[in-house]
Amino acid sequence: MLINLFTTFIYQPFFNILVGFYWILGLFVDGKPDMGIAVIFLTILIRIILLPLSLNGDKSEVERREISQKIEDIEEKYKNEPIEIEKEKRKVMSTSKKVLFGELINLFIQVAVALMLWKIFKTGLEGEDIHLIYPFMPEFDLPFNLMFLGKYDLSRTNIVLNLIQSSLIFILESISLYTSPYKVSKNDVVRLQLVLPVVSFIIFMGLPAGKKVFVITTLIFSIVLKIYKIIKRKLTETKDKQITEEKEKSDEKEPEKIVVATK
């Protein structure tokens, strides 16, 4: 039941969109279109659809940190009273249901997208899911051209794309750490700038290049979005500072009122 719902409402629509991008590319190139380019377009579309979640991420991060700080304060205050700690923790969680619900929704969406992409790269690109193509879709040649840029086989692993992916992870995490409004610990630097890129390189080493094209496009999108958020925050801070300074100058120039005493 769940598998059928997933296929009908999530996998099949996006698989058809990918094939649609592939067909459109075929209108502008001689010979077979590049499925890797179609994957890039699909990735951008997915990121645009999920953009509200990404833009809301900063607010969620603030709320998560507030919850974490409250729990730390409770543990410090009642460190010798485990029963009281659990009681106070439940109170915090009960007042943070909206945040927790939002996190669950976000997690569900991320898992659904991950499963959809896994199936696309597992069976979709290999042509096993052609029966899921909608009847109104235009005709296209099979098999799909899986040679990205003419040299990267999307169905096989590629160390160059793997290296690019890990490098982009390092860049993204570096930008996040050095522009974070929160205090960054040494452990954060080691974990995010060193361990994460290396571990991701090892984990993704055996995965096909198609998945790496998706991840690389996602990381580039995330870097651009992160830079946009930083610029927006800086402009807001500058504007607020100017307003404050102008208000202070206005208060200084305001003439003192002379009160004349009357009998």
TIMAR-266021 format. One record per atom (N, C-alpha, C): x, y, z; atom name. Coordinates in pm, whole numbers, m for minus. Atoms other than C-alpha are relative to their C-alpha. Layout:
BEGIN
     east    north       up   marfi
        X        Y        Z      CA
...
***
This chain:
BEGIN
     east    north       up   marfi
       83     m121        0       N
        0        0        0      CA
       86      126        0       C
      m87     m117       m9       N
      265      252      106      CA
       90       11     m123       C
      m87        1      118       N
      491      146     m182      CA
      m76       51     m122       C
       82      m45      113       N
      208      200     m431      CA
      m26      150        7       C
       22     m144      m18       N
      130      544     m286      CA
      126       78      m33       C
     m128      m66       27       N
      498      638     m297      CA
       28        4     m150       C
      m26        7      144       N
      529      523     m658      CA
      m92       93      m78       C
       99      m77       75       N
      210      693     m776      CA
       13      150       21       C
        6     m143      m31       N
      239     1029     m601      CA
      136       68       13       C
     m132      m62      m15       N
      614     1083     m561      CA
       95      m45     m111       C
     m100       47       95       N
      832      861     m777      CA
      m42       22     m145       C
       43       m7      139       N
      627      846    m1097      CA
       m3      143      m55       C
       m1     m137       52       N
      569     1225    m1130      CA
      141       53      m26       C
     m134      m54       16       N
      935     1312    m1076      CA
       80      m77     m105       C
      m66       76      105       N
     1056     1030    m1299      CA
      m43       50     m137       C
       50      m56      126       N
      835     1168    m1576      CA
       55      139      m26       C
      m60     m132       16       N
      968     1517    m1512      CA
      144      m13      m49       C
     m137       24       44       N
     1323     1384    m1548      CA
        3      m39     m148       C
        7       42      140       N
     1231     1212    m1875      CA
      m41      119      m88       C
       41     m119       74       N
     1061     1536    m1984      CA
      117       94      m25       C
     m120      m82       18       N
     1381     1733    m1924      CA
       92      m64     m105       C
      m85       74       94       N
     1571     1466    m2117      CA
      m51       20     m143       C
       60      m19      132       N
     1329     1497    m2410      CA
       21      143      m50       C
      m18     m141       38       N
     1348     1880    m2409      CA
      144       26      m44       C
     m140      m16       38       N
     1728     1865    m2418      CA
       26      m57     m139       C
      m16       62      131       N
     1698     1639    m2722      CA
      m42       90     m115       C
       43      m93      103       N
     1531     1925    m2910      CA
      109       99      m37       C
     m103     m102       20       N
     1844     2140    m2880      CA
      137      m57      m32       C
     m131       61       27       N
     2126     1891    m2943      CA
      m11     m100     m114       C
       m6      103      103       N
     2233     1668    m3226      CA
       33     m134       66       C
      m23      129      m63       N
     2222     1302    m3135      CA
      m79      m11      129       C
       71       23     m125       N
     2115     1178    m2794      CA
       30      109      102       C
      m23      m99     m105       N
     2066     1429    m2510      CA
       79      m59      116       C
      m84       39     m114       N
     2271     1419    m2189      CA
      m89      m18      123       C
       83       24     m118       N
     2087     1253    m1899      CA
       58       69      123       C
      m62      m71     m113       N
     2338     1413    m1659      CA
      m52      142       12       C
       55     m135       m1       N
     2214     1759    m1761      CA
     m145       m3       48       C
      139       14      m44       N
     1855     1640    m1712      CA
       m6      m21      151       C
       m7       20     m146       N
     1951     1523    m1360      CA
       26      132       70       C
      m28     m131      m59       N
     2090     1871    m1288      CA
     m127       85        4       C
      125      m76        4       N
     1763     2034    m1399      CA
     m101      m53      103       C
       91       60      m99       N
     1564     1788    m1185      CA
       41       39      141       C
      m51      m37     m132       N
     1786     1864     m886      CA
      m37      143       35       C
       33     m142      m22       N
     1735     2240     m926      CA
     m149       14       28       C
      145       m6      m22       N
     1358     2188     m951      CA
      m36      m48      140       C
       28       52     m134       N
     1354     1977     m634      CA
       42      100      106       C
      m47      m98      m98       N
     1560     2238     m447      CA
      m90      123        4       C
       92     m114        3       N
     1325     2514     m561      CA
     m130      m35       74       C
      121       46      m69       N
     1025     2311     m439      CA
       22       m1      151       C
      m32        9     m143       N
     1200     2260     m103      CA
       56      131       55       C
      m59     m128      m42       N
     1315     2625      m88      CA
      m64       57      126       C
       60      m50     m125       N
     1057     2726      177      CA
       58      m66      124       C
      m61       71     m114       N
     1203     2459      408      CA
      142       51       24       C
     m138      m48      m13       N
     1556     2584      337      CA
        3      140       61       C
        3     m137      m51       N
     1465     2948      403      CA
      m48        5      144       C
       49        7     m137       N
     1289     2847      723      CA
      100      m68       94       C
     m100       73      m78       N
     1598     2660      838      CA
       63       83      110       C
      m63      m87     m101       N
     1748     2959     1021      CA
      m89       14      122       C
       94      m13     m112       N
     1436     3004     1232      CA
       m4     m128       81       C
        1      129      m69       N
     1429     2634     1313      CA
      128      m21       80       C
     m128       14      m69       N
     1797     2645     1406      CA
        0       79      130       C
        9      m82     m121       N
     1733     2928     1654      CA
      m86      m70      104       C
       91       68      m93       N
     1442     2737     1808      CA
       63     m126       58       C
      m67      120      m49       N
     1644     2415     1832      CA
      106       35      104       C
     m104      m41      m94       N
     1927     2598     2006      CA
      m61       48      132       C
       68      m45     m122       N
     1683     2757     2250      CA
      m45     m120       83       C
       42      122      m70       N
     1541     2414     2336      CA
      119      m69       64       C
     m122       64      m51       N
     1891     2272     2376      CA
       54       74      122       C
      m50      m79     m112       N
     1990     2560     2604      CA
      m87      m18      123       C
       92       21     m113       N
     1680     2514     2820      CA
       28     m135       67       C
      m28      133      m55       N
     1760     2144     2861      CA
      131        0       77       C
     m128       m9      m70       N
     2120     2222     2955      CA
      m16       72      134       C
       25      m74     m125       N
     1999     2474     3214      CA
      m71      m88      102       C
       73       91      m90       N
     1760     2215     3358      CA
       94     m103       59       C
      m95      101      m48       N
     2034     1953     3382      CA
       98       57      101       C
      m93      m65      m94       N
     2261     2201     3558      CA
      m72       34      131       C
       75      m42     m118       N
     1992     2324     3795      CA
      m40     m118       88       C
       48      117      m76       N
     1865     1978     3893      CA
       95     m119      m18       C
      m96      106       29       N
     2185     1777     3845      CA
       m3     m115      101       C
        8      106     m102       N
     2124     1583     4166      CA
     m142      m53       18       C
      140       41       m9       N
     1752     1531     4101      CA
      m47      m53     m136       C
       34       57      132       N
     1704     1297     3800      CA
     m149        0      m31       C
      145        1       22       N
     1328     1274     3849      CA
      m48      138      m42       C
       39     m138       31       N
     1294     1652     3843      CA
       50       39     m139       C
      m55      m29      134       N
     1515     1670     3533      CA
      m95      m51     m108       C
       91       58       98       N
     1284     1437     3341      CA
     m132       75       m5       C
      126      m74       m8       N
      980     1629     3461      CA
       11      132      m74       C
      m20     m130       65       N
     1120     1964     3345      CA
       24      m16     m150       C
      m23       25      142       N
     1236     1816     3015      CA
     m131      m22      m74       C
      131       25       63       N
      884     1695     2942      CA
      m77      130      m17       C
       66     m131       11       N
      756     2047     3010      CA
       53       77     m120       C
      m62      m70      113       N
     1003     2192     2760      CA
      m48      m58     m132       C
       42       66      123       N
      911     1935     2497      CA
     m148       24      m31       C
      143      m22       20       N
      539     1987     2551      CA
      m29      140      m53       C
       17     m136       50       N
      580     2359     2480      CA
       71       21     m134       C
      m76      m12      126       N
      792     2288     2170      CA
      m52      m97     m105       C
       57       99       92       N
      555     2057     1984      CA
        2       49     m145       C
        1      m55      135       N
      537     2292     1684      CA
      135      m20      m67       C
     m136       16       53       N
      915     2280     1639      CA
       26     m147      m33       C
      m23      143       19       N
      926     1901     1679      CA
      m81      m53     m118       C
       84       42      113       N
      637     1854     1434      CA
       61       45     m132       C
      m66      m51      120       N
      814     2074     1180      CA
      121      m82      m37       C
     m119       83       25       N
     1129     1867     1220      CA
      m40     m135      m58       C
       46      129       51       N
      934     1545     1162      CA
      m45       10     m146       C
       45      m22      137       N
      772     1686      847      CA
      120       14      m93       C
     m121      m21       79       N
     1111     1799      721      CA
       74     m133      m23       C
      m67      130       10       N
     1260     1455      794      CA
      m74      m92      m98       C
       81       83       89       N
      972     1281      615      CA
       24       38     m146       C
      m22      m47      137       N
     1021     1496      305      CA
      138      m40      m50       C
     m136       35       39       N
     1396     1437      303      CA
       12     m150      m31       C
       m5      145       22       N
     1349     1059      333      CA
      m71      m36     m131       C
       75       28      123       N
     1087     1059       54      CA
       82       37     m123       C
      m84      m43      113       N
     1319     1254     m176      CA
      117      m96      m19       C
     m113       93        8       N
     1611     1024      m93      CA
      m41     m133      m63       C
       49      126       56       N
     1405      712     m171      CA
      m33       15     m148       C
       34      m26      140       N
     1278      867     m494      CA
      126        1      m87       C
     m125       m9       76       N
     1631      948     m609      CA
       69     m136       m9       C
      m60      134        1       N
     1756      604     m508      CA
      m64      m86     m109       C
       71       82       99       N
     1489      440     m725      CA
       28       50     m142       C
      m29      m55      132       N
     1555      677    m1016      CA
      135      m51      m51       C
     m134       42       42       N
     1925      591    m1021      CA
       16     m152       m1       C
       m9      146       m7       N
     1865      224     m941      CA
      m69      m67     m118       C
       77       66      105       N
     1597      135    m1195      CA
      m45       94     m112       C
       53      m94       99       N
     1476      450    m1371      CA
       94       25     m116       C
      m97      m31      105       N
     1790      543    m1562      CA
       39     m123      m81       C
      m34      124       71       N
     1847      179    m1654      CA
     m112      m42      m95       C
      109       29       92       N
     1512      179    m1836      CA
     m100     m102       50       C
       90      102      m54       N
     1334      m66    m1605      CA
     m139       55       34       C
      128      m59      m41       N
     1055      181    m1520      CA
      m69       73     m115       C
       62      m64      116       N
      953      277    m1873      CA
     m152      m12        5       C
      146       20       m9       N
      605      138    m1798      CA
      m67      107       86       C
       56     m106      m84       N
      562      427    m1552      CA
       m8      134      m72       C
        9     m124       77       N
      593      689    m1826      CA
     m146       28      m35       C
      139      m36       30       N
      263      876    m1868      CA
      m28      m12     m150       C
       35       18      142       N
       77      807    m2197      CA
       16      126      m83       C
       m7     m125       77       N
       83     1175    m2296      CA
      143       50      m22       C
     m139      m42       17       N
      463     1199    m2277      CA
       45      m23     m144       C
      m49       17      138       N
      640     1250    m2613      CA
       94     m120      m12       C
      m87      115       23       N
      840      968    m2769      CA
      147       41       10       C
     m144      m25      m11       N
     1213      941    m2701      CA
       73     m131      m25       C
      m79      119       33       N
     1491      704    m2795      CA
       53      m67      126       C
      m58       81     m108       N
     1606      425    m2566      CA
      117      m80      m56       C
      m12      m33     m143       N
     1833      343    m2398      CA
       40      146       22       C
      m41     m136      m34       N
     1901      672    m2218      CA
      151       14      m18       C
     m143      m29        8       N
     2236      836    m2282      CA
       51       35      139       C
      m48      m18     m137       N
     2408      800    m1945      CA
      142       53        7       C
     m136      m57        0       N
     2740      958    m2050      CA
       m9      150       26       C
        6     m141      m39       N
     2749     1290    m1861      CA
      121       74      m57       C
     m104      m80       65       N
     2946     1549    m2063      CA
       90      m85      m91       C
      m73       85       92       N
     3057     1264    m2284      CA
      110      m84       61       C
     m111       77      m60       N
     3300     1114    m2030      CA
      m30      m61      137       C
       32       56     m132       N
     3127     1036    m1697      CA
     m122      m90      m13       C
      110       96        7       N
     2913      721    m1700      CA
      m82        8      130       C
       85      m20     m118       N
     2621      793    m1465      CA
      m29     m130       75       C
       30      128      m64       N
     2578      423    m1391      CA
      121      m59       72       C
     m121       50      m65       N
     2936      378    m1267      CA
       59      106       92       C
      m61      m95      m93       N
     3138      534     m988      CA
      109       80      m70       C
     m103      m85       58       N
     3380      818    m1062      CA
       70       77      110       C
      m75      m60     m110       N
     3655      939     m831      CA
       12      151      m15       C
      m10     m145       22       N
     3677     1286     m993      CA
     m123       70       57       C
      124      m58      m53       N
     3312     1363     m918      CA
       m7      m16      152       C
       m2       24     m144       N
     3359     1214     m572      CA
       86      105       71       C
      m90     m100      m56       N
     3649     1453     m506      CA
      m64      139       m4       C
       70     m128       11       N
     3447     1751     m633      CA
     m107       11      107       C
      106        1     m101       N
     3161     1653     m405      CA
       55       28      140       C
      m59      m19     m133       N
     3382     1632      m92      CA
       57      141       15       C
      m54     m137       m3       N
     3549     1964     m182      CA
     m112      101       23       C
      114      m91      m17       N
     3210     2134     m207      CA
      m58      m10      141       C
       44       16     m139       N
     3110     1988      131      CA
       91       82       92       C
      m96      m78      m79       N
     3427     2141      278      CA
      m27      149      m14       C
       27     m143       24       N
     3349     2480      118      CA
     m127       43       71       C
      128      m34      m62       N
     2987     2478      237      CA
       12        7      152       C
      m13        2     m145       N
     3075     2383      594      CA
       92      111       49       C
      m90     m110      m37       N
     3359     2639      603      CA
      m76      132        2       C
       80     m122        6       N
     3122     2916      496      CA
      m97        5      118       C
       97        7     m110       N
     2865     2801      753      CA
       66       28      135       C
      m69      m16     m128       N
     3119     2788     1038      CA
       49      143       20       C
      m63     m131      m16       N
     3294     3118      972      CA
      m97      117      m10       C
      101     m105        4       N
     2972     3313      922      CA
     m113      m26      100       C
      104       35      m96       N
     2772     3149     1201      CA
      m11      106      110       C
       18      m96     m109       N
     2622     3392     1454      CA
       20      m63      137       C
      m18       73     m125       N
     2677     3124     1718      CA
      146      m34       21       C
     m137       35      m33       N
     2994     3027     1896      CA
       35     m135      m61       C
      m46      122       67       N
     3191     2765     1703      CA
      113      m61       81       C
     m103       68      m78       N
     3392     2510     1898      CA
      104      m65      m91       C
     m105       69       75       N
     3711     2337     1792      CA
      m51     m134      m52       C
       58      128       42       N
     3520     2009     1777      CA
      m88       17     m124       C
       83      m27      117       N
     3276     2166     1529      CA
       86       13     m125       C
      m91      m20      114       N
     3565     2270     1303      CA
       54     m134      m49       C
      m57      130       37       N
     3724     1925     1311      CA
     m107      m90      m62       C
      107       90       44       N
     3393     1743     1267      CA
      m55       38     m138       C
       65      m45      123       N
     3252     1956      985      CA
       96       28     m114       C
      m93      m36      107       N
     3560     2071      796      CA
       95     m114      m39       C
      m96      107       29       N
     3775     1760      819      CA
      m67     m137       m9       C
       58      134       m5       N
     3581     1450      923      CA
     m110      m19     m104       C
      114       15       90       N
     3263     1511      722      CA
       40      m15     m147       C
      m41       19      140       N
     3432     1563      380      CA
       69     m133      m25       C
      m73      126       18       N
     3660     1262      431      CA
      m96     m119        6       C
       97      109      m15       N
     3378     1035      551      CA
      m92       m7     m122       C
       88       m2      118       N
     3152     1146      264      CA
       73      m53     m123       C
      m79       51      113       N
     3433     1074       17      CA
        3     m153        2       C
       m7      146      m14       N
     3463      719      151      CA
     m136      m65      m25       C
      134       59       13       N
     3087      655      171      CA
      m48        3     m145       C
       51      m16      136       N
     3009      788     m178      CA
       93      m59     m106       C
      m97       51       96       N
     3313      625     m338      CA
      m58     m110      m88       C
       55      112       76       N
     3116      319     m444      CA
     m132       28      m69       C
      129      m32       61       N
     2801      501     m557      CA
       18       47     m143       C
       m9      m41      140       N
     2726      567     m925      CA
        9      152      m16       C
      m23     m142       24       N
     2815      903    m1077      CA
     m130       81       m5       C
      127      m71        8       N
     2448      990    m1129      CA
      m40       61      133       C
       32      m51     m133       N
     2395     1028     m755      CA
       94      114       38       C
      m97     m105      m32       N
     2710     1238     m730      CA
      m33      129      m73       C
       44     m118       74       N
     2582     1473    m1001      CA
     m112       70       76       C
      109      m58      m81       N
     2269     1521     m790      CA
       55       70      124       C
      m55      m57     m123       N
     2469     1580     m470      CA
       82      125      m29       C
      m81     m116       37       N
     2712     1819     m642      CA
      m88      120      m32       C
       93     m108       33       N
     2425     2024     m784      CA
      m68       53      126       C
       62      m39     m127       N
     2256     2026     m442      CA
       95       86       83       C
      m99      m74      m78       N
     2576     2147     m274      CA
       24      139      m58       C
      m18     m131       64       N
     2627     2427     m528      CA
     m121       89       29       C
      122      m74      m32       N
     2265     2533     m476      CA
        3       47      145       C
       m7      m33     m143       N
     2319     2526      m97      CA
      102      110       26       C
     m103     m104      m16       N
     2636     2736     m124      CA
      m53      135      m45       C
       59     m125       50       N
     2458     2999     m335      CA
     m105       52       98       C
      103      m39      m96       N
     2165     2999      m90      CA
       61       52      129       C
      m68      m43     m122       N
     2402     3030      207      CA
       59      139      m18       C
      m56     m132       28       N
     2579     3327       47      CA
     m110      105       m5       C
      115      m91        4       N
     2239     3488      m22      CA
      m46       35      141       C
       43      m23     m137       N
     2140     3445      343      CA
       98       90       75       C
     m103      m81      m67       N
     2471     3594      461      CA
      m11      145      m43       C
       11     m136       53       N
     2438     3898      234      CA
     m126       67       54       C
      126      m55      m51       N
     2075     3946      339      CA
       11       37      147       C
      m17      m27     m143       N
     2169     3924      709      CA
       89      122       22       C
      m91     m114      m13       N
     2456     4171      666      CA
      m70      130      m38       C
       73     m120       42       N
     2234     4417      479      CA
     m101       41      106       C
       97      m29     m106       N
     1969     4388      751      CA
       69       60      121       C
      m76      m52     m114       N
     2228     4444     1025      CA
       48      142      m27       C
      m47     m134       37       N
     2371     4746      839      CA
     m114      100        3       C
      117      m88        1       N
     2025     4892      789      CA
      m46       32      141       C
       41      m21     m140       N
     1933     4843     1155      CA
       98       92       72       C
     m103      m84      m62       N
     2263     5002     1260      CA
      m16      145      m43       C
       19     m135       50       N
     2200     5305     1038      CA
     m122       66       63       C
      122      m53      m62       N
     1849     5346     1177      CA
       27       40      144       C
      m34      m29     m140       N
     1984     5329     1533      CA
       85      125       11       C
      m88     m116       m2       N
     2259     5583     1459      CA
      m76      128      m32       C
       80     m117       37       N
     2015     5822     1291      CA
      m92       41      115       C
       88      m29     m113       N
     1780     5794     1588      CA
       78       65      113       C
      m84      m58     m105       N
     2064     5866     1831      CA
       39      143      m33       C
      m35     m135       42       N
     2172     6170     1629      CA
     m120       93       12       C
      122      m79       m9       N
     1813     6289     1615      CA
      m30       37      145       C
       23      m26     m142       N
     1783     6258     1993      CA
       98      103       54       C
     m101      m96      m46       N
     2107     6455     2042      CA
      m31      140      m49       C
       29     m132       58       N
     1994     6739     1814      CA
     m131       58       51       C
      130      m48      m47       N
     1650     6763     1972      CA
       21      105      110       C
      m21     m107      m99       N
     1643     7099     2162      CA
      m66      m30      133       C
       55       21     m133       N
     1590     7089     2531      CA
     m118       94       23       C
      118      m80      m28       N
     1252     7210     2640      CA
       22       82      127       C
      m18      m89     m115       N
     1267     7512     2871      CA
     m133       17       70       C
      123       m9      m78       N
     1011     7500     3141      CA
        5      128       84       C
        4     m126      m75       N
      915     7841     3281      CA
      m94      m16      117       C
       81       13     m121       N
      796     7832     3636      CA
      m94      119       13       C
       98     m108      m19       N
      482     8036     3703      CA
      m54       m7      140       C
       55       m6     m136       N
      347     8149     4026      CA
     m149      m26       m4       C
***
